[in-house]
Amino acid sequence: STYYFYKALKESPNFQQVTAPLEGDICISPTGFTSHKSIIKSGHMGIVMGNRKIAANDSFTGIFIDSRYTLESWRKHWVETGGYKMEFFRII
């Protein structure tokens, strides 16, 4: 669940929330924190890659895709359309 994973990231001493993502950081738009009733039922998470890409699984197939989103397309889909927050965490 992205809800519980987000809470674990926030509470973990091993992760730091960051505003400028680097390659290897976690990008998360967690369920349960939408700004309005969302047409998108569940949140999502991915890993920031080079060239402003985000690798994430396809929820329908379960296949991990290394360039599923860009930072911009993630923001458009999850934040603008879905009303989710978009936050980044780095392992420390």
C-alpha positions as CSV (number, residue, x, y, z in Angstrom):
1,S,0.0,0.0,0.0
2,T,1.4,3.4,-0.9
3,Y,-0.3,4.8,2.2
4,Y,1.7,2.7,4.6
5,F,4.9,2.9,2.5
6,Y,4.6,6.7,2.6
7,K,4.2,6.7,6.4
8,A,7.2,4.3,6.8
9,L,9.3,6.7,4.6
10,K,8.3,9.7,6.7
11,E,9.1,8.0,10.0
12,S,12.2,6.2,8.9
13,P,15.6,7.5,10.1
14,N,17.0,5.9,6.9
15,F,15.2,8.2,4.4
16,Q,15.2,11.9,4.0
17,Q,12.5,13.9,2.2
18,V,13.9,16.0,-0.6
19,T,12.5,18.6,-3.0
20,A,15.0,18.3,-5.8
21,P,15.1,14.6,-6.8
22,L,18.2,12.8,-7.9
23,E,18.7,9.5,-9.7
24,G,17.8,6.7,-7.2
25,D,15.3,8.7,-5.2
26,I,11.8,7.4,-4.5
27,C,8.9,9.3,-6.0
28,I,5.6,8.6,-4.3
29,S,2.0,9.9,-4.7
30,P,0.4,8.0,-1.8
31,T,-3.2,6.9,-1.5
32,G,-5.1,8.7,1.3
33,F,-3.6,12.1,0.8
34,T,-5.5,13.5,-2.2
35,S,-6.6,17.2,-2.3
36,H,-10.1,16.2,-3.6
37,K,-12.1,13.0,-4.4
38,S,-9.9,11.5,-7.1
39,I,-10.9,9.8,-10.2
40,I,-7.7,7.8,-9.8
41,K,-8.4,5.2,-7.1
42,S,-4.9,4.4,-5.8
43,G,-1.6,6.2,-5.4
44,H,1.7,5.1,-7.0
45,M,5.4,5.0,-6.4
46,G,8.5,4.8,-8.6
47,I,12.2,5.3,-8.7
48,V,13.8,8.5,-10.2
49,M,16.1,7.6,-13.1
50,G,18.4,9.7,-15.2
51,N,17.0,12.2,-17.8
52,R,14.1,13.2,-15.5
53,K,12.5,9.7,-16.0
54,I,10.6,7.7,-13.4
55,A,10.7,3.9,-13.4
56,A,7.5,2.3,-12.1
57,N,5.5,-0.9,-12.4
58,D,2.5,-1.2,-14.6
59,S,-0.3,-2.0,-12.1
60,F,-2.2,-4.1,-14.7
61,T,0.7,-6.3,-15.8
62,G,3.0,-6.0,-12.8
63,I,5.9,-5.4,-15.2
64,F,8.5,-2.8,-14.1
65,I,9.1,-0.3,-16.8
66,D,12.3,1.8,-16.6
67,S,10.9,4.9,-18.3
68,R,7.2,4.7,-17.6
69,Y,6.9,8.4,-16.7
70,T,8.9,11.6,-16.8
71,L,8.8,14.0,-13.8
72,E,6.4,16.1,-15.8
73,S,4.1,13.4,-16.9
74,W,3.9,12.0,-13.4
75,R,3.0,15.4,-12.0
76,K,0.3,15.9,-14.7
77,H,-1.2,12.4,-14.1
78,W,-1.0,12.0,-10.3
79,V,-1.0,15.6,-9.1
80,E,-3.0,17.6,-11.6
81,T,-5.5,14.9,-12.6
82,G,-5.5,12.7,-9.5
83,G,-5.1,15.4,-6.8
84,Y,-2.3,13.4,-5.1
85,K,0.8,14.9,-3.6
86,M,4.1,14.1,-5.2
87,E,7.0,13.7,-2.8
88,F,10.6,12.4,-3.0
89,F,12.7,10.5,-0.6
90,R,16.4,9.7,-0.6
91,I,18.1,6.9,1.3
92,I,20.7,8.3,3.8
